[in-house]
Amino acid sequence: MVDSRDQDQARPPVQQEQEPRQCAKPGSPQSTGLYPKVTSTRGLHRVTMCSRNNQYMGKVIVAPMVRVCTLPFRLLTIDYGTDLVYTEETVDYKILRSVKRYNEVLGTTDFIDKSDGTVFFRTCEKERNKVIFQIGTNDAQRALKVGKIVEPYVAGVDVNMGCPKEFSLKGGMGAALLSQPEKVKSILTTLVQGLSIPVTCKIRILNSLPETLQLCKMIEQCGVAALCVHGRTRQERPRHPNHNDVIREIAKALTIPVIANGGSREISSHQDIEKFRQDTGASSVMIARAAMWNCSILRPDGYLPLDTVIEKYLRYCIDYDNPFTYSKYAVQNMLRELQNTPRGKAFLETQTLQEISIIWGLEDYFKKQLAKQNEGRKSLNFELKEGKTAMPPSADHVKIVEREENGQKVVEMPIQFIRGNYNNADLPKMLLNTHVYRNQLKGPTYSHVVVDKFFSASVTVDGVRYASTLREKSKRYSEQGAAIVYLHAVGAVGKTYGFVPPEGARKYLTVISKGIPEGDAIAKRSVETEDARPEKQDVDCKKRKSESDFPSNDLNPPKNSQESEHSKET
């Protein structure tokens, strides 16, 4: 594919004329020929800026959402028709300390955090012309370095200047920049001048319209390709109405495309997206929660069944080895009030991506893809050291290796501690302590090694050291993993202990896994008795009340319903 910028450079210089700019907004001063075109030493500048602006004209865009906008979700939105999709915000320091690697197994480019070994940005060629990389920064030079690193892999770069969360504010990022216009100008100007891809920023409105317009005009003068405006102030939250009238005034005042954001309360169908755009007078619309709940809203033909959307999303999660916690978080936000159904409760009990795939009938697909990925890793001499993707069915499927190290016997086994696979009374360390006491053995003594912020523990009993070859993110979990190795090595537990949940540990998952049809008498009765959503329901650890009371079997909430707060992951 030939880049449009390369084509522009092949054209002869364009002479300055007093005709309307082709990239101007309809109805703007530029579109009526009142203002001359952008001056430059070369007419090429005008052509390039038009091309960059057009990328954000008349578009439906998916907003950056933490833990949701990973590669599987981005690809899903592209399939359903989004024009552009943003990555979740990435702080500049994280990119600067990363290692870039082409993943031959998955066919992706991975950016890996050297401090903990995790992949925080994974991308592929399919999204190359659709994905916008959002940066969290408060320094122009760091932002430029980040832009240069990701430039070959994305369609544009966006600077987060609207996030009101404490993390961003304390770091001088996000909405903290709204009160520092000179820093905003420095960051955006540096990026625009230093990158060959479009640069945008996302802001919130200020407390007064004149202040907001002054800020927006200054941002426009920096040369950005578009400006995204969330129609709430830094202090306001989703329960507050979006100030569409303010976005409308901004759209009138600027000549660059304005992207309207913050209207999920008003958007419950594909047609509502265009209505929101008209209400705000914006060039394009960015949606967040409306897409997160069911991104088939992006289809002009309307919603697909939620199960269809979740199944397709999970296939992408399996194909691209998406982290379990991110996959679960995204599905949890799709289910919303349906978490209260039997299948929803079974989903909440899941501890691996494999278990989630079982609930949606993808177990065979998961095993097939996992085998293919493992074969690819073997050919590349790559070993997965962490990540709760799947567990074998029993100890018979893993090797217990004995070796000697510095005169001490060491017993190793690849197993992770998955909390949902145990009842409270049979945790590994508890059983180990009981076994040691009853047999009057010496120990246990635990030791730890930290590798890239991951913990690897071992336990010494009667002079023999036992350890798992898989690392954990928690010190406590790594100790439990070492205890599991001891229990299996000495034959103190059954072969399936730690590999599958015992009877009663996850009752809903056990029922769903047996394949009870969703529509049979038992399931139907469960839905009738358990799934009806109460008008007021505690949905997270802070006991905040939900404001929506539409029926649980309605995947499309009424237009006037308030958005519900989402349960935090257990």
C-alpha positions in Angstrom: 0.0 0.0 0.0 1.3 3.4 -0.9 1.1 6.0 1.8 -1.0 9.1 0.9 1.8 11.3 2.3 4.2 9.7 -0.3 1.8 10.5 -3.0 1.5 14.1 -1.8 5.3 14.5 -1.9 5.3 13.4 -5.6 3.0 16.2 -6.6 4.3 19.6 -7.8 4.1 22.5 -5.3 0.6 24.0 -5.1 0.4 27.8 -5.6 -1.3 29.9 -3.0 -4.8 30.9 -4.1 -7.8 32.6 -2.5 -10.2 29.7 -3.2 -11.8 27.8 -0.3 -9.7 25.1 1.4 -11.1 21.7 0.5 -10.5 20.4 4.0 -12.5 23.1 5.7 -15.6 22.4 7.7 -18.9 23.1 5.8 -20.1 26.6 6.8 -16.7 27.7 8.3 -15.0 30.9 7.2 -12.5 28.9 5.2 -15.2 27.1 3.3 -16.7 30.4 2.1 -13.3 31.8 0.9 -13.1 34.6 3.4 -9.7 33.5 4.7 -6.6 32.7 2.6 -5.2 29.2 2.9 -2.5 28.2 5.3 0.7 29.8 4.2 3.9 27.8 3.9 7.1 27.8 2.0 5.6 24.9 0.1 2.1 24.3 -1.1 2.6 20.8 0.1 1.8 21.8 3.6 -1.8 22.7 2.7 -2.3 19.4 1.0 -0.9 17.4 3.9 -3.0 19.3 6.5 -6.2 18.7 4.4 -5.4 15.0 4.4 -4.8 14.9 8.1 -8.0 16.9 8.9 -10.1 14.7 6.6 -9.2 11.6 8.7 -11.4 13.1 11.4 -14.3 14.4 9.3 -17.7 12.6 9.4 -16.3 9.7 11.5 -17.6 7.4 14.2 -14.8 6.8 16.7 -14.4 4.5 19.7 -12.9 6.3 22.7 -9.9 5.2 24.7 -11.0 2.9 27.6 -8.7 1.5 30.2 -8.5 -2.4 30.2 -11.1 -2.5 27.4 -9.3 -1.1 24.3 -6.8 -3.9 23.9 -6.2 -5.4 20.5 -9.2 -7.9 20.5 -11.7 -5.2 21.3 -10.2 -2.8 18.8 -10.4 -5.4 16.0 -14.0 -6.2 17.0 -15.0 -2.5 16.7 -13.4 -2.4 13.3 -15.4 -5.4 12.2 -18.5 -3.7 13.3 -17.8 -0.5 11.4 -15.9 2.0 13.5 -13.9 4.5 11.4 -11.2 5.0 14.1 -10.5 3.4 17.5 -8.2 4.7 20.2 -5.9 2.6 22.4 -6.2 2.9 26.2 -4.0 5.7 27.5 -0.3 4.8 27.9 2.0 6.9 30.0 5.0 8.2 28.2 7.5 6.6 30.6 6.1 3.2 29.9 6.8 3.4 26.2 10.2 4.8 26.8 11.3 1.9 28.9 9.7 -0.7 26.7 11.1 -3.3 24.3 9.6 -3.7 20.9 9.3 -7.3 19.5 7.6 -8.8 16.5 5.6 -11.8 17.7 5.9 -14.4 15.0 3.4 -16.7 16.8 0.6 -14.2 16.8 1.7 -12.0 13.8 1.7 -8.9 16.0 4.1 -6.2 17.1 4.4 -6.2 20.9 5.6 -3.5 23.2 6.9 -5.1 26.4 7.4 -3.3 29.7 11.0 -4.1 30.8 10.1 -3.6 34.4 7.6 -6.4 34.7 7.8 -8.3 31.3 4.1 -7.6 30.4 2.8 -6.7 26.9 1.0 -3.4 27.3 0.5 -2.6 23.6 -0.1 -5.2 21.0 -1.0 -4.3 17.4 -1.3 -5.8 14.0 -1.5 -4.8 10.4 -5.3 -5.1 10.2 -5.8 -2.0 12.4 -2.8 -0.1 11.1 -4.9 2.6 9.4 -7.6 2.7 12.1 -5.9 2.8 15.4 -5.0 6.0 17.3 -2.4 5.8 20.0 -3.2 7.9 23.1 -0.4 9.2 25.2 -0.4 10.4 28.8 2.3 13.0 29.2 3.3 16.3 30.6 6.5 16.8 28.7 6.9 17.8 25.1 10.2 16.0 24.4 9.1 12.7 26.1 5.9 12.9 24.1 7.9 13.3 20.8 10.1 10.3 21.6 7.0 8.2 22.2 5.4 9.5 19.0 8.5 8.5 17.0 8.5 5.0 18.5 4.8 4.2 17.7 4.6 6.3 14.5 5.2 3.3 12.1 2.4 1.3 13.6 -0.6 3.7 14.1 -2.7 6.1 12.1 -2.4 8.9 14.6 -1.3 10.1 18.0 -3.6 11.7 20.6 -2.6 13.4 23.8 -4.9 12.9 26.8 -5.7 16.3 28.3 -9.1 15.4 29.8 -8.7 12.5 32.2 -9.9 13.6 35.7 -8.6 10.6 37.6 -6.3 11.2 40.5 -3.4 9.2 38.9 -3.3 11.5 36.0 -3.8 14.7 38.0 -0.9 13.9 40.4 1.3 13.2 37.5 0.5 16.5 35.9 -1.2 14.7 33.0 -4.8 14.6 31.7 -7.1 17.3 33.0 -4.2 18.8 34.9 -2.9 20.3 31.6 -6.1 22.3 31.1 -4.8 24.9 33.5 -1.4 25.0 31.8 -1.9 26.4 28.3 1.8 27.1 27.7 2.6 23.4 28.4 -0.3 22.3 26.2 1.1 24.5 23.4 4.6 23.2 23.8 3.5 19.5 23.7 1.2 19.8 20.7 3.4 22.0 18.7 6.4 19.7 19.2 4.4 16.7 18.2 2.9 18.3 15.1 6.3 19.5 13.9 8.1 16.3 14.7 5.7 13.6 13.4 4.5 12.6 10.0 1.1 11.3 11.3 -1.9 13.4 12.5 -1.8 14.7 16.1 -4.9 15.4 18.1 -5.8 15.9 21.7 -8.8 15.1 23.9 -10.0 17.7 26.5 -12.8 18.5 28.9 -14.6 21.8 28.9 -13.6 24.5 31.4 -15.9 26.2 33.9 -16.9 29.0 31.6 -17.5 29.2 27.8 -15.0 32.1 27.1 -12.2 30.2 28.9 -13.1 27.0 27.0 -13.1 28.8 23.6 -9.9 30.5 24.3 -8.2 27.2 25.1 -9.7 25.5 22.0 -8.5 28.3 19.7 -5.0 28.1 21.1 -5.0 24.3 20.6 -6.1 24.8 17.0 -3.2 27.2 16.4 -0.8 24.5 17.3 -1.6 22.7 14.1 -3.5 19.7 15.4 -5.6 17.7 12.9 -8.7 17.7 15.2 -9.9 18.4 18.7 -12.0 15.9 20.7 -14.1 17.6 23.4 -15.8 15.7 26.3 -18.7 17.9 27.2 -18.2 17.8 31.0 -15.9 19.7 33.3 -13.1 18.2 35.3 -15.3 17.9 38.3 -18.3 16.3 36.6 -19.0 12.6 36.2 -21.1 10.4 33.9 -24.2 11.0 36.0 -24.1 14.7 35.1 -25.6 15.8 31.8 -23.2 16.4 28.8 -23.0 20.1 27.8 -23.8 19.6 24.1 -24.4 23.4 23.8 -20.8 24.1 24.7 -19.5 21.6 22.2 -21.7 23.3 19.6 -20.1 26.7 20.3 -16.6 25.2 20.0 -17.5 23.6 16.7 -18.7 27.0 15.4 -15.6 28.8 16.6 -13.0 26.3 15.1 -12.1 25.5 11.6 -10.6 22.1 12.3 -12.8 19.0 12.9 -14.3 18.8 16.4 -15.1 15.4 17.8 -18.0 15.3 20.2 -17.6 13.0 23.2 -19.6 12.3 26.4 -23.0 11.3 24.9 -23.4 7.7 25.9 -26.4 8.6 28.0 -28.1 9.8 24.8 -26.9 6.9 22.6 -28.8 3.6 22.6 -28.9 2.9 18.9 -26.8 3.6 15.8 -29.2 6.3 14.7 -28.6 8.1 18.0 -24.9 8.6 17.0 -25.9 10.9 14.2 -28.4 12.6 16.3 -25.7 13.4 18.9 -23.5 14.7 16.2 -26.2 17.0 15.0 -27.0 18.2 18.5 -23.4 19.2 19.1 -22.7 20.5 15.6 -19.5 18.4 15.6 -17.7 16.9 12.6 -17.4 13.5 14.2 -18.6 11.5 17.3 -16.6 9.5 19.8 -18.4 7.0 21.9 -17.1 5.1 24.9 -19.5 3.2 27.2 -22.2 2.8 24.5 -19.6 0.8 22.5 -18.2 -1.0 25.5 -21.6 -2.3 26.5 -22.3 -3.7 23.0 -20.1 -2.5 20.2 -22.4 -3.9 17.5 -24.1 -0.5 18.0 -21.5 0.6 15.4 -23.3 -1.4 12.8 -25.7 0.7 10.6 -28.0 -2.4 10.6 -28.3 -2.2 14.4 -27.5 -4.4 17.4 -26.5 -8.1 17.2 -27.4 -10.4 20.1 -25.0 -9.9 23.0 -23.9 -13.5 23.0 -22.8 -13.2 19.4 -20.7 -10.1 20.3 -19.1 -11.8 23.3 -18.3 -14.9 21.4 -16.6 -13.0 18.6 -14.7 -10.9 21.2 -13.5 -14.1 23.0 -12.3 -15.6 19.7 -10.1 -12.5 19.2 -8.9 -12.8 22.9 -7.9 -16.4 22.2 -6.3 -15.6 18.9 -4.2 -12.8 20.3 -3.5 -14.2 23.8 -5.3 -11.4 25.5 -4.6 -11.2 29.3 -7.3 -13.0 31.3 -8.0 -10.0 33.6 -8.5 -7.7 30.7 -10.7 -10.2 28.9 -12.8 -10.8 32.0 -13.2 -7.1 32.7 -14.4 -6.3 29.1 -17.0 -9.2 29.2 -18.1 -8.1 32.6 -18.9 -4.7 31.3 -20.8 -6.2 28.4 -22.9 -8.3 30.7 -23.7 -5.5 33.1 -27.0 -6.5 34.9 -26.8 -10.0 33.2 -24.1 -10.9 35.7 -27.0 -11.8 38.0 -28.1 -14.7 35.8 -26.8 -18.2 36.4 -24.4 -18.0 33.5 -23.3 -14.5 34.6 -22.6 -15.9 38.1 -20.6 -18.7 36.5 -18.7 -16.2 34.5 -17.8 -14.3 37.7 -16.3 -17.5 39.1 -13.9 -18.0 36.2 -10.2 -17.8 36.8 -8.7 -18.4 33.4 -9.5 -17.5 29.8 -10.2 -21.2 29.1 -13.0 -21.2 31.7 -14.6 -18.2 30.1 -14.4 -19.9 26.7 -16.2 -22.9 28.0 -19.2 -20.8 29.1 -19.6 -19.5 25.5 -19.0 -22.9 23.9 -15.5 -22.2 22.7 -13.6 -24.8 24.5 -12.6 -26.7 21.4 -11.6 -23.5 19.6 -9.5 -22.5 22.7 -7.7 -25.9 22.7 -7.0 -25.8 19.0 -5.6 -22.2 19.1 -3.6 -22.8 22.2 -2.0 -25.9 20.7 -1.1 -23.9 17.6 0.4 -21.1 19.7 2.4 -23.5 21.9 3.7 -25.2 18.8 4.9 -21.9 17.5 6.5 -21.0 20.8 8.4 -24.3 20.7 9.7 -23.7 17.3 11.0 -20.3 18.5 12.4 -21.7 21.8 10.0 -19.4 23.6 8.5 -20.5 27.0 5.5 -18.8 28.6 6.6 -17.9 32.2 3.5 -16.3 33.5 -0.2 -15.5 32.6 -3.3 -17.5 33.6 -4.3 -18.7 30.2 -5.2 -22.4 30.9 -4.6 -25.2 33.4 -4.0 -28.9 32.5 -6.6 -31.3 33.9 -4.3 -33.0 36.5 -0.8 -33.5 37.7 -0.5 -36.4 35.2 -0.2 -33.8 32.5 2.8 -32.0 33.9 6.3 -33.1 34.8 7.8 -33.1 38.3 11.5 -32.6 37.9 14.1 -33.5 40.6 17.6 -32.0 40.4 20.4 -31.0 42.7 21.6 -27.5 43.3 24.5 -26.6 45.6 24.2 -29.9 47.3 20.5 -29.5 47.9 17.7 -31.6 46.4 15.3 -29.4 44.4 11.9 -30.5 43.2 10.1 -28.4 40.5 6.8 -28.4 38.8 5.0 -25.9 36.5 1.8 -24.9 38.3 0.1 -21.6 39.3 -2.1 -20.8 42.2 -5.6 -20.1 41.0 -7.7 -19.0 44.0 -11.0 -20.2 42.6 -9.7 -23.8 42.5 -9.8 -24.1 46.3 -12.2 -24.1 49.1 -11.3 -22.0 52.1 -10.5 -25.0 54.2 -8.1 -26.7 51.7 -5.6 -24.0 50.7 -2.1 -25.3 49.8 -0.2 -23.7 52.7 -2.8 -24.9 55.2 -2.6 -28.5 54.0 1.2 -28.3 53.9 1.4 -27.1 57.5 -0.9 -29.9 58.6 1.1 -32.5 56.7 4.4 -31.2 58.2 3.0 -31.2 61.7 1.5 -34.7 61.6 4.7 -36.2 60.1 6.9 -34.2 62.5 9.0 -32.8 59.6 11.4 -29.8 59.7 10.0 -26.6 58.2 8.4 -25.1 56.3 10.7 -22.2 55.3 9.8 -20.0 52.4 12.2 -17.9 50.2 11.5 -15.6 47.3 13.2 -14.4 44.1 11.8 -11.3 42.3 12.3 -11.3 38.5 10.9 -8.2 36.7 8.4 -7.6 39.4 7.2 -11.2 39.3 7.6 -13.5 42.4 9.1 -16.9 42.4 8.9 -18.7 45.7 10.2 -22.0 47.1 9.5 -23.8 50.3 12.0 -26.0 52.1 10.8 -29.0 54.1 13.2 -31.5 55.7 16.1 -30.1 53.7 14.4 -30.4 50.3 13.4 -27.3 48.3 10.1 -27.3 46.4 9.3 -24.6 43.8 7.0 -23.9 40.8 8.7 -22.9 37.6 5.9 -20.4 36.9 6.1 -16.9 38.4 3.3 -15.0 40.1 2.5 -11.3 40.5 1.8 -11.8 44.2 4.3 -12.9 46.9 1.5 -14.8 48.7 0.4 -16.6 45.5 3.9 -17.6 44.8 4.2 -19.2 48.2 0.9 -21.1 47.6 2.3 -22.3 44.3 5.4 -23.7 46.0 3.2 -25.4 48.6 1.2 -27.1 45.8 4.4 -28.5 44.4 5.3 -30.0 47.8 1.8 -31.6 48.2 2.0 -33.3 44.8 5.6 -34.3 45.1 5.0 -36.2 48.4 1.6 -37.5 47.3 -0.4 -35.7 50.0 -3.2 -34.7 47.6 -5.0 -36.1 44.6 -3.9 -35.7 41.1 -6.5 -33.0 40.3 -5.8 -30.9 43.3 -5.1 -27.3 42.3 -5.8 -28.1 38.6 -9.6 -28.2 38.7 -12.0 -26.7 41.3 -13.3 -29.1 43.9 -17.0 -29.8 44.3 -18.8 -26.7 45.6 -15.9 -24.3 45.0 -17.6 -22.7 42.0 -21.1 -24.1 41.8 -22.4 -21.9 39.0 -19.4 -22.6 36.7 -19.8 -26.4 37.4 -23.5 -26.3 36.3 -22.9 -24.2 33.2 -19.9 -26.4 32.2 -22.1 -29.5 32.2 -24.0 -27.9 29.3 -27.4 -27.3 30.7 -29.3 -25.6 27.8 -30.1 -22.0 28.4 -33.7 -22.5 27.6 -34.6 -25.6 29.6 -37.0 -25.6 32.6 -34.2 -25.3 35.2 -32.5 -22.4 33.4 -35.8 -20.7 32.7 -36.9 -21.0 36.3 -33.6 -19.6 37.5 -33.9 -16.7 35.2 -37.4 -16.0 36.4 -36.5 -16.2 40.0 -33.0 -14.8 40.1 -32.5 -12.6 37.0 -35.1 -9.9 37.5 -33.1 -6.8 38.3 -34.2 -5.0 41.4 -34.8 -1.3 41.0 -32.0 -0.5 43.4 -29.0 -2.8 43.5 -25.6 -2.6 45.1 -23.2 -3.2 42.2 -19.7 -2.6 43.7 -17.7 -2.6 46.8 -18.7 1.0 47.6 -22.4 0.1 47.5 -23.3 2.7 45.0 -26.8 2.5 43.7 -27.6 1.8 40.1 -29.9 4.3 38.4 -31.2 2.0 35.7 -34.1 -0.4 36.1 -34.8 -1.8 32.6 -35.4 -5.5 32.4 -32.4 -7.8 32.5 -33.2 -9.4 29.2 -33.2 -6.1 27.3 -29.7 -5.6 25.8 -30.6 -2.1 24.6 -31.5 0.2 27.5 -34.1 2.9 27.0 -32.8 6.2 25.8 -33.7 8.0 29.0 -32.3 5.4 31.3 -29.3 6.4 33.4 -26.1 4.4 32.9 -25.4 1.9 35.6 -22.2 1.8 37.5 -20.2 -1.3 36.8 -19.1 -4.0 39.2 -15.4 -4.1 40.0 -13.7 -7.3 39.3 -13.8 -9.7 42.2 
